Amino acid sequence: MHIGMRSFILPFVCLMVILFTAGCGLSQPPAPQPTSTARPTGQLRSAFFGLDNQIPPIRPLLCPDSANQDGMPVVLSHPADPDTLDAADFRVTAADGTLATPVCAILFPAIDAGENRTVLLIGEFGTAEVNEPVRVEVVDEVLSMPDFGTTHNFSGTSITVIPLAAGPTLIDAEILPQSYWILDRAGRQSQGSGCPSQGTRQVVRVKWTGGITRPGGDEIDATEWQQYTVTIVAEDGTTQEIRPFALGNLNDGDNNHDLCLDTDQPVRGVSFPAGLVTDPNEDLNPATSILLVDDIEQ
C-alpha cells in the first residue's frame, strides 16, 4: 500500500508542478522580456566657467541666492524640459577634486522659442587660476522636451569645463524652423529681437559658449554682426560665402544670435573673426567656426 500510494502521488505532484511551474524535468519557456523604456542619451556641447564670484543678482523667483556666485552656462544638444531640471541634477568637480552642487540651474535668459538649450549653473565652483572647475556631470535625470521628436536623457553625461580666461566661441548652428522665427520684434531681457519680415528667407541660429557683447558690455551692432560669414551651397554645387543681411535675437542677454539670410540655398557652416566680442568676463573671442546641425531636432 505504501508503494502504491507513492506511485500515485508522484505523478500527481509532477502534474501540478508542470501546470504551475513548468518543472519536473521539462524545459521552461523563456520569460517574456520587459519592454525597454531607455531613452537616447543627449549630449553636453560645452560648459564655460563664465564668471568667478561676479554673477549679478537674478530675479529672486529664479535664483534667490545668485548674487556674487560663480556662473557657468552649459549648452545641451537638445532643448531641456524645465520640469525635469533641478540644481541637484548637476555636479561640478574642481581641479583639487572638490565636488560642488549648484544652488540654482536655470534656463534664463535663453528662453525664446526653440532655445532652452543653455542651462545656467549658479553656485561656488572654484577659484580662477587657483582651483578652477574642470568638469560638469549630469548625475540625475534631465530630459529633453518631448515635443522635439525623440525624448533624450542627459543623465550620466559629462564634459570638461572651459576655463575662465578663455574667450567665447561658437558651439552650435542650426536652421531655425519657420515656426520659431521671430520677426519684426524689438528685443528686451529674455526676449530677443526679430529678423525683418521683409527679405528673410532663412534663419540660422548660432549659439556661443556664453553670452556675448561688444567690449564694455554694450549690445553688438552692424560693426560686429556683419563679420559673420555663412557658407552656402550654390545651385551649381559650389560653395560660396555670404553675409547675413540682418541679425536677430539681440538685447536679451543670452548666447544666441539669429542670422537673417535673404537666400534659401543650403547652409554648410558659420564663422566669425577674432577680437570683436567678449564674454561677461571681458575676454575677447578667438576666430571661431561651426558646421551646421541639420535641424533643431538633431
N, C-alpha and C positions, 0 to 999 in steps of 0.2 A: 504493500500500500504506500509506503513512504516513497519508493522509487516511482510508482505510477503517478502519484500526485506531483512529484517533482517534474516528471516528463510533461505533465500538463501545464504546470505553472511557467516553466521556462519559455516555451513558445509564446504563451500569452503575454508575458512580460516583454519579450522581444517585439511582439506586435505593437504593444503600446509605445515602446521606445522608438520603433520605426515611424509610427504615426506622428509622434510629438517631437522627436529629436533627430530623426533620420540616422539612428545609431545602429548598434548590434552588427557591426562589420560592414554595413552598407556605406558607400561614399556619400558624403553630404554635399548637396549642390552649393555652389558659391553664394554667399550672401550678397544681396543687391548693394551696389556701391552708392554712397550718398552723392547727390548732385553737388558739384563744386560751386561754391559761392565766391571763389577767389576773384579779385579784380586785377586788371593790368596795373603794373607799377608806374606811377608818374615819375617825373624827374625833377631834381633841383637844377635850375640853369645856372644860378650864381648866388653867392652870399657875400655881401660887401660890408666891411666894418666902416660905416659911413661917418659916424660921429662918436667921439670919446668924451662922455660926460657933458655934452653940449646940446643935446636934443631939446628944442624949445617945448614949452608946455603945449599939450594937445588937449582937445576937448575932454573935460572930465568924464563924460559918459563913455568915451572911447578908451581912455587910459588915465585914470586919476593920478597915477604916480609917475608920470612921464618926465617931469622937469629934471634937467641935469643928468639924465641917464644916458647910456650908450644907445645908438641907433644902428640897426643892421637890416637893410632891405634884402629879402630873399626872393628871388624870381623863380616861379614854378613853370613847368611845361604846360599846364592846363589851368583854367580858372578854378579857384578854390571855392568849395561850398562853405559859406560862412558858418552854417550851423554845425559843421564838424571841426571848426577851428578853435583852438584853445592854446594859451601860452604854455601849458604843461605838455603839449604835443611836441615841443622842441627842446633840444638840449644843446648847449654851446660849450665847447671844450677850449680852454685857454692853453697857451704854449706850455705852461707848467703842469698841465693835466687837470687843473681845477675845472669842475663842472658847474654850469650855471643854467638855471631855468629862467626864461624871460618873465618879466612882470606883466607884459602885455604882448599879444600877437594880433595885429590888426591889418586890415586891407586898406585902410585910409592912408594916403589920399587917392590911390589909383583905383577908383570905383566907377568910372564911366562904363557904359555898355561895352561888353566884350573884354573888359580889363580883369580885375580881381585875380591877377596872377602875381602880384608883388605883395608879400607879407612883410610888414614892418615889425621886426622884433625889437622890443624895448626892455632894457634892463642893465645890469652891471656884468659885462662880459670879459673885461680885462683892461689893460692899460697900454696905450700906444707905445711902441718901441721897447717896452719893458716886458710885458706879458700879454701880448695881443691874443684875441680869439683866433683859433686856427681851424676849427671845424664846427659845422652845424649838422645835427641829425634830427630826423623826424622819428620820434620814439613811440608815437601812438597814432591812431587812425585819423588821417586828414584826407578827405575825399575831394575829387573834382566835382564841378557842377554836373548834375545828372542830365541837364538839358543841352549839354555839349557833346552829344554822342556817347560813347562808352564812358562809364564812370571809372576813374583811376584812383588808386590808393597810394599816397606818398609815404606811408609808414615803412620804416626801415631804410629810407634813402638818406644820403648824407653828401656833403660837399665841402671842399676846402674854402676857407674864408679869404677873400681878397683883402690885403692889409689896408690900413687907414691911409697910408701915404700914396697909394696908387690912385691914378686918375680914373674917371668913369669911362666905360667902353660900351659899345653896342653889344647886346646879348641875345636879341631876338628880333625877327622881322617877319611880317605876315601880311597877306592880302586880307583886308578887312571886309567881311561880308556886308553887302549893302544895307542889311537890316540894322547894322551897328554904326552906319555913317552918322556923323554929327555935322550938320550943315547950317551955315549962317547963324551960329550961336556965339554970343560973347562968352568969354571964359571967366571963371571965378574959382575959388578954392573948391577942390574936389569935383569940379565940373569944367572940363576943358572946352576951349573954343572950337568952332566948327570950320570945316573946309567950305569954300564958296560953292553954292549950289550951281552957279553958272560956270561951266568949264570942267568940273570934276567928273572924271570918267572912271577913276580907280583910286583907292586909298590904300597906302601901305603904312601899317602901324609898326613903328620901331620901339623897342624897349632898351633902355640903358640900365647898367648895373645899379644905378641910384639916380636920384633926382638931379637935374642939371639946370644951370642958369648961365648967364654971362658972368665973367669975373666980377665979384662985388655983390651978386645976388639978384640983379635985375633979370627979367624975362628976356629970352633971346628975341632978336628981330631979324629982318631980312639979311643983315650983315652976316649972321651965322647960318640961318636955315638955308640960304641959297648955296651954301657949300656942300649940302647933301648931294651925293652922286648916286643915281639909280641906274643900275644896269638892266637893260631890257633886251628881249629877243625881237628883232625886226622881222617883217614879213618874209624877207629873203633868207632868214635863218641866221643872219649875222647878229652879233651883239653890239649894242650902242649904249652910250652913256647920256643920260638926260638929267635935268634938274626938276624938282617939284616946282609948280607954278605958285603954290601957296603952302602954308603949314598950319595944321590944326592941332588941337589938344594942348593949347597953351594956357598959361595963367592959372593952372590948377595945382601946381606944386608937385606933380608926380614925375615919374620916369618914362612917360610915354610921349611920343610925337606922332602925329598923323601926317604923312607926306601926301599932299594932294596932287594927283597926276592928271594931265589932260590927254592921256593915251590909255588904251586898254590892251596894249601889247604885253605879253608875258614878262614878268619881272624875275630877274635872277638873284639880285642882291643889292645891298646898300652900303655905301662907305661915307666916311666923314673925316676931314683932315685934322691934324693935331693942333692943340693950343687955342681952341676957340671957346670952349665951355668948361665949367668947373662943377664939381660936386659940392655939397654943403660944407665940406672941409676946405674948400677953395683950392683943390688940386686940379690942375689942368688935364684935359683929356689927351691921351696919345692918339695917333692915327688909328682908326678902327673901321672894321668892315664886318659884314654878316651876310650869310646866304639866307635865302628866303625859306621860311616854313610854308609848305603848300597851302595850308589854310588854318583857320583858327582852331580846328578840332584836332590837328596833328599833335 
